[in-house]
């Protein structure tokens, strides 16, 4: 199995990068849709219904599959021989914390969508504007840990 992971390394890395890009694109865009939903849509109105469809498709077609693929290919990379030095993995633990926080954010977005669906959202657009910055901050930490490996 480890030989197979080594042989597939360039493919696994490529698929991981593509998955991350798709996941991040969705995580950047969905909070922006929530801003519009909170500020401009009237419950039951045409814009409300349009945004509900857009949010659902973004989650089900892009964000959820890309998040799962990111984890699968990321774990495959972690277990590929020679990729992670398991004797010096401080950076890896920190990266895992950031990726776990990104996953928590993903789940928070799903929870907030349910509130829009039920018509129970109480958060203002400003809240979602601030949340729109969360993936960027987490991305900085993840990329620095993966590339610079400061610990």
Phi, psi and omega in degrees: 000318180295325177296322179295317178300320178295317181295326182269003185311309181299324178290317180297315179297317178298314180293326176295313180298316179296320179296316179299316180300313180295317180298312181296319179303315179293319181291335175283322188279322185299316177299328177295320175298322179295326176301310180298320181297316182289325188264331190242343186265139174261132182309127179084352180282174182298316179295320178303312182292321178297314180295323178301317179294315180299315181297317180297313181295320178300316179292308188284330185263330184244299190295308183298308179298321181293323177296316178297314180297321178301313179296314182299309182290327177295316177293322176299319177296318182299328182264003175286126182305133176088355182273314178250126175278100186290355175271346182221078190241027177302315179299322183294320178296318179295317178299319180297324176295315179296317179294323176295321176295322177296320178293320176300316179300317177305313180292325176297319177300320178295320178296315181295326177298320179299326178292320176296318179300319182278352182075025184249010179299129177245358183276140178281166177303326179301321178302313182289331174297317179292320179295334179298339181273342184303310181300327179295313180298316179295322178300318177304311180298316182296312183294318178298317179296318184286326186262310184278325181051061187289346180247000000 
